[in-house]
Amino acid sequence: MPPVEEVLRRYPDVGAPLTCKPVTQGLLNHGYRVSTTRGSYFLKHHLDASTGDRATIVRQHRATQRLQSLGLPVAPPVEDVEGDTVTEIGGRCYALHPWVDGLHRTGDQLSRAESRRLGALLGAVHIGLERVMGTLPEPAGRSGGHPSPDPVDTFTLIDELLAAARGRRHRDCFDELAEHRLLERRALLERHADRRPPAPDVPATGWVHGDFHPLNVLYRGTDPVAILDWDRLGVQPRAEEAVRAAAIFFVRPGGELELTKVRAYAGAYRRASGAGTAELAAAVHRVWWERLNDFWILRWRYCLHDRRADPQFPAVSALVVWWTREYEAVCEAFMG
């Protein structure tokens, strides 16, 4: 548990601590709901080495403070008596945020109108970040486009994961599905290896949230009331974030995308962000290729021995197969 009393001494206005309960056990950081004599707060323990240094955290905090001034639904940290937002104790960094009541909603819980609102919200985030980040330094080594995955490396990874799935002493239905999907993916890659995005193809970039998905958006009724977890804030291809988010929000259990809602979402995103259809088409292709070469859930299970993402695997692994088959329909939905 974090040193709650020591942290809260820096924030005399929030009251004395009563309870502290874990609310997330994410791969990057830990979070706690802290109840005090004056209210409830979210205490974040920044653990990840790549995003948990003081300067990076302060950049995130300044960004959310400025976005709030533009009217965007964010939850900036509480400032301590000296105006700081990061408390460092024993070499560890903590931040205190107001507690925001709300629920997470997936795409199947959103109407078409609410899907449009979600796309407009992400577009507003990208435009807002463009406005507020001009005076903040760009994160070193994390800007611009990224090279598309090399299928040669992916074939090697597939062989390693196949060996892990086949080598388990007590195989279960997940291992059987993993083996099936790995063999299927290898065949797809062999068939489509010539469609790798070319190296010089670097799409338009800009500041992005970096991890925009249902668990990082809180709703109260139909209203988005808080965009959470800005650890991945950075400079990346903006349209790719829009495509990745849609592929998480609007995937059905069987692995299909709800294209009617994707079309509504993407149209609103284009209008709000100013992104053109060519930019969205390039993003769809790059994210499709990224998904075709990605096995993060199997990495977690077989390499990190972490099964928390296992329930996502059936839909995620089926999506890329469906997406490959319905490639033109997906592109049309994003381009309108």
Secondary structure as UniProt FT lines:
FT   HELIX           4..8
FT   TURN            9..10
FT   HELIX           12..14
FT   STRAND          17..25
FT   STRAND          30..36
FT   TURN            37..38
FT   STRAND          39..46
FT   TURN            49..51
FT   HELIX           54..69
FT   TURN            70..71
FT   TURN            81..82
FT   STRAND          87..89
FT   TURN            90..91
FT   STRAND          92..98
FT   HELIX           107..109
FT   HELIX           112..132
FT   TURN            134..135
FT   TURN            140..141
FT   HELIX           151..166
FT   HELIX           173..192
FT   HELIX           193..195
FT   TURN            199..200
FT   STRAND          205..208
FT   HELIX           214..216
FT   STRAND          217..220
FT   TURN            221..222
FT   STRAND          223..227
FT   TURN            231..232
FT   STRAND          234..237
FT   HELIX           238..249
FT   TURN            253..254
FT   HELIX           259..273
FT   HELIX           277..292
FT   HELIX           296..298
FT   HELIX           299..303
FT   TURN            308..309
FT   HELIX           310..312
FT   HELIX           313..325
FT   HELIX           327..335
//
